[in-house]
């Protein structure tokens, strides 16, 4: 599955970059995320519960930040195992560009693959669920980052 897009976030590039590296903000923004713990400057572990069609699965996995170019871009790569439900692995190239002094355009390209029972659901359901989850993530992320700017 491949997906790409961009979002305008009402915050300066530096603020968005810091939020993209803040496990607490990411935990709040990732749909179904129960925990996200930073294990080093470039690695995190996560537990996420997702419902895809009739299957509800708890994924545990690791995430690594690669190709860091602060504060403009990085690649986030990860793999999660969901027991009998299957697995998901993939990555996203994320880049930031200023849109005036107080806004940022975040662009992303995602590549992912799933296996096990989840893969049997069909690519249309997986793609539509992925797009929905990405939309939820960016809406919540933008809200959290925008609120932190308003508070500051």
Order of alpha helices (4+ residues) and beta strands (2+ residues): beta-alpha-alpha-beta-beta-beta-beta-beta-beta-alpha
